[in-house]
Structures are given as structure tokens and as C-alpha cells.
């Protein structure tokens, strides 16, 4: 019997409107009623997860979340930290220097805020998705003891923005999409993110949650290390865990879970390593997995 269900959020639990469908909500509530622990595992800061945790009735001392792609793991009242693996100011300056050389953008994640070094569409999207104000900072103004749990490197070339426009428009108001953020953007090589990933992957855990972004976290952590810490806290074995995701920052948890599930809309690489491929996030793929593997029901969902 599966005892823990770990869910990525964007592209997995949330549909294209960035909402939890009724089908997903109801299936999760049935799983909770059966005693299954439901853990959200996201690249977002904890504050960007909180409204969805409240919607799912998961905000109490005995439920846990993986935030910042594994950089910070804590219970859902923020009263207990399970795993905290941060990055130093020296790490930030090193990566910042590389991004400046390559004309890439960089955002950093603390426990409760996102700091950006540029005002662009992706920084605004990050702030909206995480439900925090956008803070534009100067790297020289940051304290040496700043807590950094994740850095996001963004390819904001005009080609990539055009490809990402539909994705961004689902969450960002149209006036933000159409404003100055789209002016005077330099064209970059399509493989620039892959180049920087190769350069820094010996020092950090580097994953691609979206085609236009890289997440950089402490070498000792990822979503799976966070889920494993939670499982140990609860006395749950690896084979009793289901993990569901769609992108590269879900790879570690999908490879190591008792049942690793890729979304139908997921990256090809993730589908190849998964034990099972479910429906898309607009076809309630999470609900399908819960019904099939936890509740023992076969329900086919049509796209809304």
C-alpha cells in the first residue's frame, strides 16, 4: 500500500490555468481520508505554495512540503524545518558573474521572498506565481549571511519569450505581457542554458524545470532528498512512495520513488525514466494516478 504521495505543482497538480481541478481536489481528499500523506514538492518558495496547501486542507504541524526544489523542507505551519541546504553569497556571486557574461537573467529565492537583479517578464511571473512582491536588488547591497535556497537562471532571449508567451499569459496580466519587458531583448543561442548547466553542474544540483530556465540548488539536495527526509520522519519506506512530476526538477524523485509517474504533458526525458505515464495536467492526471494506484478505481477523464 502506498503511504505517501508527492506532487509537483506547476504542470502536474495545477492545470494550464494554474489551478487545482475539482477532480484532482476530490481524489486527493479521498487519499487523505485513507491516511495517505500528501506532500507538495515544488520549485516555488513556501509562500508560493501556501494558498494551494490551504485549499487542500494540508496546513497543520503534521503535514510537510518540499520548497525551492529541495533547498528548504519544512512542515506546513513553518514550525519545524526538516532539511535546509542553502547557497552562500560566494555561490551567488559566481553564478551571477556567469549570467552577466552570457546575458542571462538571475533570480534568487530566500525563505519568503524572491529577489531579482532585473525587471523583466520572468521576474514578474516568478513574483506572481509565488504570491510575493517583486524585489529588484543590487548584488552589492546583499548581506554576506543572506539565506539563499535556490537560484533561477533565465534565458530571456526574444525567441524564448515568444515560445513561452502562451505559458506566461495564463498567469500574468496582459498589460505585463505586452509592456516594456519585451523591448530591447537580445537574441541568445538556443543552447546557452545547456552550456552553463555543463559548466556548473559539478558544483551544484542543476535542473531545467522549464525550457527557458535552470534551477540551481545546493549539490546535496533535490526534491527527492526532501521527500526522503519527510518519509523518514513519518516512518515510510521508499517503496511506499508515489512521486508525480513533469519536468527535470522532478527527475530525482521519479527515479527513486516506489512508483515514479510522469505527466502526459511532461518532458520526454521524464517519461522515459518513469514507471508509469499518466494523463496531462488538463486531463486530471494526478486524480487518475490516485484512483488507479491508491483508491483502486479506474476512471478516465476527458480534457476540460
C-alpha positions in Angstrom: 0.0 0.0 0.0 1.3 3.5 -0.9 1.5 5.8 2.2 3.0 9.0 0.7 2.1 10.8 -2.4 4.5 13.6 -3.5 3.2 16.0 -6.1 5.0 18.6 -8.2 2.8 21.7 -8.7 3.2 23.6 -12.0 2.5 21.3 -14.9 1.4 18.5 -12.6 -1.1 19.3 -9.8 -2.1 22.6 -11.4 -3.7 22.8 -14.8 -2.9 25.4 -17.5 -4.9 27.9 -15.6 -2.6 27.3 -12.6 -5.5 25.9 -10.6 -6.3 22.6 -8.9 -9.1 20.9 -10.8 -12.2 19.6 -8.9 -11.2 16.1 -10.0 -7.7 16.4 -8.5 -9.0 18.0 -5.3 -11.6 15.3 -4.7 -9.2 12.5 -5.4 -6.6 14.0 -3.0 -9.2 14.4 -0.3 -10.1 10.7 -0.7 -6.4 9.7 -0.4 -6.1 11.8 2.8 -9.1 10.2 4.2 -7.4 6.8 3.7 -4.4 8.1 5.7 -2.1 8.8 2.8 0.3 11.6 3.4 0.2 14.2 0.6 3.3 16.3 0.1 3.7 19.2 -2.4 7.2 19.3 -3.9 7.8 22.4 -5.8 10.5 24.8 -7.1 8.4 27.6 -5.5 9.2 29.3 -2.2 6.9 28.1 0.6 4.8 31.2 0.4 4.0 30.4 -3.2 2.7 27.0 -2.2 0.6 28.2 0.8 -2.7 29.0 -0.8 -2.8 25.6 -2.5 -1.9 23.9 0.7 -4.8 25.7 2.4 -7.1 24.7 -0.4 -6.1 21.0 0.1 -6.5 21.2 3.9 -2.9 20.5 4.5 -1.8 23.3 6.8 -1.0 21.7 10.1 2.0 20.6 12.0 1.9 17.0 10.7 2.0 17.7 7.0 5.1 18.7 5.1 6.3 20.4 1.9 9.4 20.5 -0.3 10.1 24.0 -1.4 12.8 25.6 -3.5 13.2 22.3 -5.4 14.5 20.7 -2.2 16.5 23.6 -0.8 14.1 24.0 2.1 11.8 21.3 3.5 9.5 22.1 6.4 6.2 21.3 8.0 3.2 23.3 6.7 2.9 25.6 9.7 6.6 26.5 9.3 7.3 25.5 12.9 9.7 22.7 12.0 12.5 22.6 9.4 13.3 19.1 8.1 16.0 20.0 5.6 17.8 23.2 4.9 20.6 23.3 2.3 21.4 26.8 1.2 23.8 28.6 -1.1 26.4 31.1 0.0 26.9 34.7 -1.1 30.1 33.4 -2.9 27.9 30.9 -4.8 25.6 33.8 -5.8 28.5 36.0 -7.0 30.0 33.1 -9.0 26.7 32.3 -10.8 25.8 36.0 -11.2 29.1 36.6 -12.9 28.5 33.8 -15.4 24.9 35.0 -16.2 26.2 38.5 -16.8 28.8 37.2 -19.3 26.1 35.3 -21.2 23.4 38.0 -21.0 21.1 35.7 -18.9 18.8 36.8 -16.1 19.0 35.6 -12.5 16.5 35.4 -9.6 17.3 34.2 -6.1 15.0 32.6 -3.6 15.1 33.1 0.2 12.7 31.5 2.6 9.9 34.0 2.0 10.9 36.2 -0.9 12.3 36.3 -4.5 15.0 38.8 -5.3 15.7 39.8 -8.9 18.6 41.7 -10.4 16.4 42.9 -13.4 12.8 43.9 -14.0 11.6 41.5 -16.8 8.7 39.4 -17.6 10.1 36.2 -16.0 10.9 38.0 -12.7 7.3 39.4 -12.7 6.0 35.9 -13.5 8.0 34.4 -10.6 6.7 37.0 -8.2 3.0 36.4 -9.3 3.4 32.6 -9.2 4.9 32.8 -5.7 2.5 35.5 -4.4 5.2 37.9 -3.3 6.1 41.4 -4.3 8.9 41.7 -6.9 12.1 43.0 -5.3 14.8 44.3 -7.6 18.1 44.5 -5.8 21.8 45.3 -6.4 24.1 42.4 -5.7 26.5 44.6 -3.8 23.7 45.6 -1.4 23.2 42.0 -0.2 24.4 40.8 3.2 27.1 38.2 3.4 24.8 36.0 5.6 21.8 36.1 3.3 19.9 32.8 3.2 19.6 31.6 -0.4 17.8 28.3 -1.1 17.6 28.4 -4.9 18.8 30.4 -7.9 16.9 30.5 -11.2 18.8 31.3 -14.4 16.6 32.5 -17.2 17.2 32.7 -20.9 15.2 35.9 -21.8 16.0 36.0 -25.5 13.3 37.2 -27.8 13.0 33.7 -29.3 12.4 32.0 -26.0 10.0 34.6 -24.8 7.9 34.1 -27.9 7.8 30.3 -27.2 7.0 30.9 -23.5 4.3 33.6 -24.2 1.3 31.3 -24.0 2.6 29.7 -20.8 3.1 33.1 -19.2 -0.2 34.6 -20.3 -2.1 32.1 -18.3 -0.9 33.7 -15.1 0.4 37.2 -15.9 -2.0 40.1 -16.7 -1.9 41.1 -20.4 -0.5 44.5 -19.6 2.6 42.9 -18.1 3.0 40.6 -21.1 2.8 43.5 -23.5 4.8 46.1 -21.7 8.5 47.2 -21.7 9.7 43.7 -20.7 9.5 42.7 -24.4 11.6 45.6 -25.7 15.2 45.6 -26.5 15.8 41.9 -25.7 18.9 40.4 -27.1 18.8 37.2 -29.1 20.8 34.4 -27.5 22.0 31.0 -28.7 19.3 28.4 -28.2 21.6 26.1 -26.2 23.0 28.7 -23.9 21.3 27.2 -20.8 22.8 23.8 -21.6 26.2 25.3 -21.9 26.0 27.0 -18.5 24.5 23.8 -16.9 27.5 21.8 -18.0 29.8 24.4 -16.6 28.3 24.5 -13.1 26.9 21.0 -12.6 29.9 19.7 -10.8 29.4 22.4 -8.1 25.6 22.4 -7.8 22.4 20.4 -8.5 21.2 21.9 -11.8 17.8 21.0 -13.3 15.6 22.5 -16.0 12.0 23.0 -14.8 11.1 24.9 -18.0 12.6 25.1 -21.4 13.7 28.7 -20.7 15.1 28.3 -17.1 17.5 26.4 -14.9 17.2 25.9 -11.2 20.5 25.9 -9.2 20.5 24.5 -5.7 22.9 23.0 -3.2 24.7 20.0 -4.5 23.5 17.9 -1.6 19.8 18.3 -2.2 17.0 17.9 -4.7 13.3 17.2 -4.5 13.9 13.5 -3.7 16.3 14.2 -0.7 13.5 16.4 0.7 10.8 13.7 0.2 13.1 11.1 1.7 13.7 13.2 4.8 9.9 13.6 5.2 9.4 9.8 4.7 12.0 9.1 7.4 10.2 11.5 9.7 7.0 9.6 9.2 8.5 6.1 9.2 7.6 5.5 5.5 9.7 3.3 3.2 10.8 4.3 -0.3 8.7 1.6 -1.9 5.6 3.1 -0.2 6.0 6.4 -2.0 4.4 7.7 -5.2 6.0 10.7 -6.9 4.4 12.6 -9.8 6.1 15.3 -11.9 6.6 16.7 -15.4 10.0 18.3 -15.7 13.7 17.9 -15.0 13.5 19.1 -11.4 11.2 16.0 -10.8 13.7 13.5 -12.2 15.4 12.5 -8.9 12.1 11.8 -7.1 10.6 9.9 -10.1 13.7 7.7 -10.4 13.8 6.9 -6.7 10.2 6.5 -5.7 8.4 3.2 -5.3 6.2 4.4 -8.1 7.6 7.2 -10.3 4.9 8.8 -12.5 5.4 11.3 -15.4 2.6 13.5 -16.6 1.4 13.2 -20.1 2.5 16.7 -20.8 5.9 16.0 -19.3 9.4 16.2 -20.8 10.3 13.2 -23.0 13.2 12.5 -20.7 11.0 12.3 -17.7 8.5 10.0 -19.4 11.4 7.6 -20.4 12.5 7.1 -16.7 9.0 6.9 -15.2 7.4 3.6 -14.2 4.1 5.0 -15.4 2.8 7.9 -17.6 -0.5 9.4 -16.6 -2.8 11.8 -18.4 -1.9 15.5 -18.8 -2.4 18.2 -16.2 -5.5 19.3 -18.1 -6.9 15.8 -18.1 -6.5 15.4 -14.3 -3.5 13.1 -14.4 -3.0 13.3 -10.7 -6.5 12.2 -10.0 -6.1 9.3 -12.4 -3.0 8.1 -10.5 -4.7 8.4 -7.1 -7.7 6.4 -8.4 -5.7 3.7 -10.1 -2.9 3.1 -7.5 -4.4 4.2 -4.2 -8.2 4.0 -4.4 -8.3 1.1 -6.8 -10.7 2.7 -9.2 -10.4 3.1 -13.0 -11.7 6.5 -14.1 -10.9 8.1 -17.4 -11.0 11.8 -17.5 -11.7 13.9 -20.6 -9.9 17.2 -21.1 -12.0 20.1 -19.8 
